[in-house]
Amino acid sequence: MAGKLQVSIDLNVCVGNAMCPHLAGKTFDLDDNRQGHVIDPNADTRENVMEAAEACPVSAITVVDTESGEQLFP
């Protein structure tokens, strides 16, 4: 079984296009400034989290498998 995920958003890069909460709404949300924030990195399926990270137009989302330490995205 795959390990849990560590997910972070680089707020210096995030442009707030809202794809992350649209694709993985239990994991991501936008604040009042339209900056993405991680709510719970393991609330959505791994597939949904990866889809959200890959959909970010500026690659602001980093996803790491905590068990293996492998960076899954970018």
Secondary structure, 3 states (H helix, E strand, C coil): CCCCEEEEECCCCCCCCCHHHHHCCCCEEECCCCCEEECCCCCCCHHHHHHHHHHCCCCCEEEEECCCCCEEEC
